[in-house]
Amino acid sequence: MSKAFPLPFRLLAQGQGGALPARSGEEQALLRRAQRGDDEAFGEIVKSHWKRAFWTAYDVLYDHDRAQDVAQEAFVKVHRAIQSYDLGRDFASWLHRIVLNVAIDHKRRRDRDKSTPTDKIEAMVDARKAVQEDKAKAETIERVETVLATLAEKYRIPLTMKDVDDLSVEEIARVLDVSYSTVRWRLHKARTLFRERWRRLLRKEQHESQQ
């Protein structure tokens, strides 16, 4: 059982489709076809970006079913807006912002529903552990997810966008519609909090194992 601090969070991205799909001539061609009403081309775009959209939603909601609903709803919005999409923009960042906005809306609605439990740590852990065959990695993921769940949304979201989604600070600032310096500060604060709580969790595990 590894006790090392998990930097960066690349482990979380394993089994999730890797990095965001690179902008390529092929993707640009698909986007042009989709703008002309080619549903097959749009389907290829959805296939390419689905996993990343799902995990973006999941990092906000910590709910497997709701994250799938959000990803689906986001792609419906993309399909409706695809004809007005500017091909000069970064599609992944545009999609990411749409998914994030839909996920946040879902979270607000869920939080207003007092009958809905807000503690989804077990479901969150199980969903990502399910794609991991390595027990040690699964245990590390469980710890990472547990600590992430303790962070305020304004810290957790940019941290996962940077270290899991591999977005740049500039991209995160555009997606969240905040300044570059705000993102840098939140990332610094998020990492500080994460380290403190990570070490606290390990000390707790060690204490419990000695009892």
N, C-alpha and C positions, 0 to 999 in steps of 0.2 A: 504494500500500500504506500504509494508515493506521498511524501509530505511537502514536496517542493511547491513554491508559489507558482501558480499557473500563468506565466507571462510568455507570449501573449495568449489570448483566448482561442488560438487556432484549433485547439482540440474540439471546441464546440462546433466548428464549421465542418468537421469530418462527417461524412454521411449526409450532408445537407446540400450537396451540389457545388461545393467549393466556392471560389470567388465569383463575384458578379460577372456575368457574361461580358466579354470584351466587345467594344463597339467595333464592328467589322463591316466590310463591304457587303457581306452576305446578310447581316442584320439590317443594314440600310436598305437593301433590296427588298427584304421581307416587309419592312415598314412602308415602303412605297407601294408595294402590292396591297398591303392591308388598307392603306389610304384609298386605294381604288376599289375597295369592297371585297377583296379576296379573303374569304374566311379561312381558307387553308393556310395562308400565310400568317394570319393572325394566330391561328392555332399553334404554329411553330414558335411564334414569339411567346405565347403563354407557356408552352412546354419549356422553353429556354429559361424563363424567369420565374417559373412557379415556385420552386423550392425556396428561392431567396425571398419572394413575396410572403410565402407562408411563415418563414422564420422571423421576418420583420414584424409581422402581426403577432406572432407568438411571444416575442420579446416584450410586447406591450401587455398582452392579455393573459399569458400563462395558461391558456386553455386551448387544447388541440382542436376541438370542434369549432370553436369560435374563430380561431385563426384561419381555418379552412374557409369558413364563411366570409371572413374579411378579405382573404385573398381573392375569392371568387367575385365578391362585390367590387373590389378594386379593379379587376380586369374588365368587368362590365362597364365601369366608368371609363376605363381606358378605351374600350371598343367604341363607346359613344363619342369620345373626344378625339379619336385617332385621326380623323380627317383634318382637324385643326392643329394637330401636333406639328411643331417646327422641327424638321429633320436636322437642323443645326444644333438642337439641344441634345444633351446626354439623356438617352431614353431611360437608362437604369435609374438615374437620379430622379427623373420625372415620375417614374413608376413608384419609386421608393417613397416619395412624398405623398403620393395618392394613397398608397397602402397605409402609411403611418397615420394620415389624417382619418381614414376610415376606421383604423384600429382604435385610435384615441376616442372617436365618437362612440364606438361600441363599448369601450371601457367606461366612459361617462354614463352611458345608459345602464350598464350593468351595475355600476356603483350606486346608482339611484334606486336600484331594485334591492330592497333590504332582504328579500327572500333568497337572493343569490349569494352563495358563499364567495368571499373574495380571496380566500387562502387557497391557491391552486398549486402549492409547491409540489405535492405528491404527483399530481397529474403532469405537471411540467417536467419533473424529473423523469417519470416513466416514459414520456413521449420521446425524449432525447436518448435515454438509456436504451430504448428499444432498437435504435439503429446502431448500437455499439455492441460488438462481440467481446471486446477486451474488458475484463472485469475491472482492472485497475483504472482504465480510462473512464469507465462508467462511474466508478466511485469518485474520480476527480471531477467529472461533469456534475455529479450530484452536489458536491461541495460548492462548485462554482455557481450553480443555479441557486443553491440555498442562500449564498452570500449576495448574489445579484438581487434576489427577491427582497433583501433588506434595504436596498438603496432606493432613494426617492426617484420618481420617474424622470425628473430633469437631469439626473446623473446617470441612471441606468441606460436610458435610451441612447444618448450619444456614445457611451462606452461600448455598448454592443454594436452600434453602427461602425465605430472605428475598429474595434478589435475582432469582431466576428464578421461583419459585412465588408470590412476592409475599405471603407470609404475614407476619403481624405477629409481634413478639417474643413476645407472649402466646400466640399460636397455636403457635409453634415450641416454646415451653416445655411446652405441653400435649402436643403430639405426641411430643416426646422425653422427657417426664416428668422434666424438670429445672427448676431455678428460673429465674425471670426474669433475675436477675443473672448466672447462669451463661451463659445464652444471650447476654446483652449482652457479656460478657467474651469468649466464643468468637467472636462476630461481630467484635469489635474486633481480636482476635488474628488471625483469618482474613484480614481485610482488610489488616492490616499485613504478614502473610506473603505475601499475594497480590501486593501492590504491590512488595515487594522482589524476588520471583521474576519478576514481569512485567518489571521494569526489567532484571533480569539476562538474561532471555531476549532482550529487544530489543538489549541490548549484544552478546550472542553473535551474533545475526543480523547486526548491523551489522559486527562484526569479520569474520565469514565472508564477507560480501558484498564486503569490501575486499581480501580475499586473492586 
